[in-house]
Every structure is written in structure tokens, then in C-alpha cells.
Amino acid sequence: MPVLTSFYETNPDAELAIYPVVTEDDTAADGITVTPAYRSNNPFGMMVGFSSSATEDELKALVSAMQGEPGDLLLFAADKNKIVWNVLGALRLELAKELDLLDPNQYNFLWVTEFPLLEWSDEENRFMAMHHPFTMPMEEDWDKIDSDPGSVRAKAYDIVLNGTELGGGSVRIHQDDIQEKMFEVLGFTKERAHEQFGFLLDAFKYGVPPHAGLAYGLDRLVMHMVHADSIRDVIAFPKVKDASCLMTEAPTPASEKQLEELSLAVKAQEETVEE
């Protein structure tokens, strides 16, 4: 999640402040910067860079769409959807902390539903499963799986408390034709899909009832109940950054017998010394 890196003060003489929020680069939202708007004597107060190319009616439409009133600060971001959502989401949380708008004694639960079934990966140059490749799509969207796969919604859900995901789950695919099509959209050939998941596809042919589930983290709920800042404060055996446990000193070396039972061998890594 990106963090807020800088603020610029608004023009005290402006009736309305409109700021652009831009990412530091086009590929990753590892930070955000609020850039200063152009100062001008106009009815919109401080305007962003696009004000020079936008008409007065277009600017009024923007303010109207966001229900802007004198004294408001309107924030915009332009980039890929995921980057914009992360950037503005981080900014929203940072502003809430700065303005002391978060009440730790108030518990706000909500369900997040209608997740996209797929998300595009620029790195892989293909669609990836947002939840997992066995998530059931919504029947009313399935006819768009070939023409507009990114718009197909999934039968997936999360339970959230005060912005923290407590748990999540989904309805699983229980039809072999839908599962085969899902693998196809993810780039699997029919042969590869049967080679890796043939046991599952064959099982579907014998009739599998619809099934769903949800897993939640009790430790995350306890973290909010005791107003802890980190989940590490409520975990019985917290791990440190290198995944080791300070209390049990895990991981520890495996014995030769254990390695032999698992048909594993440990090869010592040679250290190179630079002269």
C-alpha cells in the first residue's frame, strides 16, 4: 500500500482547492505525491494542470459531480485503475489519521462482494485469477467470459472491520465445463489442464454439490478489540521479518532421518569472498 509522501498547503485566498494526485512512476504506486495546483484568480480557486485545456463548463461539471462546495478540497488521480485505487485509498486513510477522524472505539463491519473474477497482469500479459482459479463466476456475467473477461464478477466475499480484512471466501466451481473454460482463459491448454487438474475435472463428472466457505483470522479481530497497532501484539508466537520465531527458535536444522524420510538433501552454499 502506498503512503503519503508530501502535502502542499492550499491557497488561503482560494474558495475551492482542486489537487491532482500523481504516482511517482507509471509502473508502481510505491508512493504518492500531491503536486501543487496552479494559482489563479478564478471562481474555482486553485486549479490543476488540466485546467489550461479544460473549458469552464467542464470544470464546473467536475465540481458538480463531486458535489464540491466552497472550502472543499477535491483530489483526482489518473493512472491504471489499481494504481489510482491504491493511491487515493492511502491518501484517504492518511488524511483521516491527520484529521483524527478514526474512532478506535467504534466498530464498523462491512461485506465486500462482487469481486472481479480476473485481473490483468502486465508482467504475464494475460488474465490472472483474482481470488483463485476455482472461484465460481456469477451466472449472469458468464456470457462475457470471451468478449469481456475483465467484467465478469466472482462469487467471492470478504468481511472487513475498520478497514482490516478479517476473512474471506468464495463459492467454488462445481461444474467441469466452467472449470475447463476458466483454465482456458488463464492460458492453460486442455492437455495441460487435465495433466495438472485432471483428478478434479474428472470428479466433477460424477456430480459435485455447490459448496462455499469462509476463513477468518481471529487474531485480527482481537487486534482491534484490544486496540493494538500490530497483529504481532496478539499472536502467541509472532514471526520476525526473516520468518523465524524468537520463542521456539524455529526453524531449526532438520535431522538426517527427517531428511531421508522426505527424500531431501541439503547442499551447503559456498561463500564467495571478494578481494
C-alpha positions in Angstrom: 0.0 0.0 0.0 1.5 3.4 -1.0 2.0 6.0 1.7 1.5 9.8 1.6 4.9 11.4 1.0 4.2 15.1 0.9 1.5 17.8 1.3 1.3 21.2 -0.2 -0.7 23.9 1.6 -3.7 25.2 -0.2 -4.1 28.8 -1.2 -5.7 30.6 1.8 -7.4 33.0 -0.7 -9.0 30.3 -2.8 -12.6 29.4 -2.4 -12.0 25.9 -3.7 -8.9 23.8 -4.0 -8.5 21.1 -6.6 -5.4 19.0 -6.5 -4.1 16.2 -8.7 -2.7 13.2 -7.1 0.0 11.5 -9.2 2.1 8.4 -8.7 5.9 8.6 -8.8 6.1 6.4 -11.9 3.8 4.6 -14.3 4.6 1.1 -13.2 4.2 1.0 -9.4 2.4 3.0 -6.8 5.1 2.7 -4.1 4.5 6.3 -3.1 2.3 9.2 -3.9 2.9 12.9 -4.2 0.4 15.7 -4.1 1.5 18.3 -6.6 0.8 22.0 -6.1 -2.0 23.4 -8.2 -1.8 26.5 -10.3 -2.8 29.6 -8.5 -5.2 31.8 -10.4 -7.9 34.3 -9.7 -10.9 32.4 -10.9 -14.1 31.2 -9.4 -12.6 27.7 -8.9 -9.8 28.9 -6.7 -6.6 26.8 -7.3 -6.7 24.7 -10.5 -4.7 21.7 -11.5 -2.6 21.5 -14.7 -5.5 20.2 -16.8 -7.4 23.5 -16.2 -5.5 25.1 -19.0 -7.0 22.6 -21.5 -10.5 22.2 -19.9 -13.4 24.6 -20.5 -15.2 26.4 -17.8 -18.2 24.1 -18.3 -16.0 21.0 -17.9 -14.5 22.3 -14.7 -17.9 23.2 -13.4 -19.1 19.7 -14.3 -16.2 18.2 -12.3 -17.0 20.2 -9.2 -20.7 19.4 -9.6 -20.0 15.7 -10.0 -18.1 15.7 -6.7 -20.6 18.0 -5.0 -17.9 20.5 -4.3 -18.6 23.4 -2.0 -16.6 26.5 -1.1 -13.8 25.3 1.3 -13.7 21.8 -0.1 -10.5 20.0 -1.3 -11.1 17.9 -4.4 -8.5 15.2 -5.2 -8.0 13.5 -8.6 -5.7 10.8 -9.8 -5.1 9.5 -13.3 -3.4 6.2 -14.0 -4.4 2.5 -14.2 -7.3 1.6 -12.0 -5.4 -0.4 -9.5 -2.8 2.3 -9.0 -5.5 5.0 -8.7 -7.4 3.0 -6.1 -4.3 2.3 -4.0 -3.1 5.9 -4.2 -6.4 7.5 -3.3 -7.2 4.9 -0.7 -3.8 5.5 1.0 -4.4 9.3 0.8 -7.9 8.9 2.3 -6.5 6.9 5.3 -3.7 9.3 5.8 -6.0 12.3 5.8 -8.3 10.5 8.3 -5.3 10.0 10.6 -4.1 13.6 10.2 -7.6 15.0 10.9 -8.2 12.5 13.8 -11.4 11.1 12.1 -10.8 7.5 13.2 -12.5 6.4 16.4 -10.9 3.2 17.7 -13.9 2.5 19.9 -16.3 2.3 17.0 -16.5 -1.0 15.2 -17.6 -0.7 11.5 -18.2 -4.0 9.8 -18.9 -4.4 6.1 -19.0 -7.1 3.4 -17.1 -6.7 0.2 -18.8 -8.6 -2.6 -18.9 -8.8 -6.4 -15.1 -9.0 -6.8 -13.8 -9.3 -10.4 -13.2 -12.9 -11.3 -10.0 -12.0 -13.2 -7.4 -9.2 -13.2 -5.0 -8.4 -16.0 -1.2 -8.9 -15.4 1.1 -6.7 -17.4 4.0 -8.8 -16.3 2.4 -12.1 -17.5 0.5 -10.4 -20.4 -2.6 -12.4 -19.5 -5.5 -12.5 -17.1 -4.9 -14.0 -13.7 -7.5 -15.3 -11.1 -8.1 -12.5 -8.6 -9.1 -14.9 -5.8 -8.1 -18.4 -7.1 -8.8 -20.4 -10.3 -11.6 -22.4 -8.6 -13.8 -19.5 -7.8 -17.4 -19.6 -9.2 -18.3 -16.8 -11.6 -21.7 -15.1 -11.4 -24.0 -16.8 -13.8 -25.4 -13.5 -15.2 -21.8 -12.5 -16.3 -20.6 -15.8 -17.7 -21.7 -15.0 -21.3 -19.0 -12.2 -21.3 -16.1 -14.5 -20.5 -14.8 -14.5 -24.1 -15.8 -10.9 -25.1 -15.0 -9.0 -21.9 -13.4 -11.3 -19.3 -12.4 -8.4 -17.1 -16.0 -7.5 -16.4 -17.0 -11.0 -15.1 -17.7 -10.9 -11.4 -16.9 -13.7 -9.0 -18.9 -15.3 -6.2 -16.3 -14.1 -3.7 -16.6 -12.1 -0.5 -14.6 -10.5 2.3 -15.6 -9.5 5.8 -13.9 -6.2 6.9 -13.7 -4.4 10.2 -12.4 -0.9 10.4 -10.5 -1.3 7.1 -8.9 -4.6 8.1 -9.8 -7.8 6.2 -10.9 -10.2 8.9 -11.6 -13.1 6.5 -12.8 -14.1 3.1 -14.1 -16.9 1.0 -15.9 -17.9 -2.1 -18.3 -20.3 -3.8 -16.3 -23.0 -5.6 -16.7 -24.1 -9.2 -18.6 -27.4 -9.2 -19.1 -27.8 -13.0 -16.5 -29.3 -15.2 -17.3 -27.2 -18.3 -17.0 -23.9 -16.3 -13.7 -25.1 -14.7 -12.3 -26.1 -18.1 -13.2 -22.7 -19.5 -11.7 -21.0 -16.5 -8.4 -22.8 -17.2 -8.6 -21.9 -20.9 -9.0 -18.2 -20.0 -6.0 -18.4 -17.7 -3.8 -19.7 -20.5 -4.0 -23.4 -19.9 -4.2 -25.8 -22.8 -6.8 -28.5 -22.4 -4.0 -31.1 -22.2 -2.1 -29.1 -19.5 -5.3 -28.6 -17.5 -6.0 -32.3 -17.5 -2.4 -33.1 -16.7 -2.4 -30.9 -13.6 -6.0 -30.9 -12.5 -7.5 -34.0 -14.2 -8.4 -35.5 -10.9 -10.7 -32.5 -10.2 -12.2 -32.3 -13.6 -13.0 -36.0 -13.7 -14.5 -35.8 -10.2 -16.9 -33.1 -11.4 -18.4 -35.5 -13.9 -19.8 -37.7 -11.1 -21.7 -34.7 -9.6 -20.4 -32.2 -7.1 -22.8 -30.2 -4.9 -22.3 -26.4 -4.8 -20.1 -25.6 -1.9 -18.8 -22.4 -0.3 -16.7 -21.4 2.6 -15.1 -18.6 4.6 -11.9 -18.4 6.7 -11.3 -15.6 9.1 -8.4 -14.5 11.3 -9.4 -14.4 15.0 -6.1 -12.7 15.7 -7.1 -9.7 13.5 -10.3 -9.4 15.4 -8.5 -9.5 18.7 -6.1 -6.8 17.5 -9.0 -4.4 17.0 -10.6 -5.4 20.3 -7.5 -4.5 22.3 -6.7 -1.5 20.1 -3.3 -2.9 19.2 -1.3 -1.3 16.4 0.1 -4.5 15.0 -1.2 -8.1 14.7 2.2 -9.2 16.2 1.0 -7.9 19.6 -1.8 -10.5 19.8 -0.2 -13.5 18.1 1.1 -16.2 20.6 4.2 -17.0 18.5 4.9 -14.0 16.3 7.4 -14.3 13.5 10.0 -11.7 12.7 10.9 -10.4 9.3 13.0 -13.4 8.3 10.1 -15.8 9.2 11.9 -17.1 12.3 10.2 -17.5 15.7 12.1 -16.0 18.7 10.2 -18.1 21.2 10.6 -21.5 19.7 13.8 -20.6 17.7 12.2 -22.1 14.6 13.2 -23.0 12.0 15.8 -25.4 13.4 18.1 -27.7 11.4 16.4 -31.0 10.3 17.9 -34.3 11.3 19.3 -36.7 8.7 16.5 -39.1 9.5 13.8 -36.5 8.8 15.5 -35.5 5.5 15.8 -39.1 4.5 12.1 -39.8 5.1 11.2 -36.9 2.8 13.9 -37.8 0.2 15.5 -34.4 0.7 19.2 -33.4 0.6 20.8 -30.2 1.9 23.6 -28.7 -0.1 25.8 -26.2 1.6 26.2 -22.9 -0.3 29.7 -21.9 -1.0 30.5 -18.4 0.1 32.4 -16.1 -2.3 34.9 -13.7 -0.9 35.5 -10.5 -3.0 39.1 -9.4 -3.0 
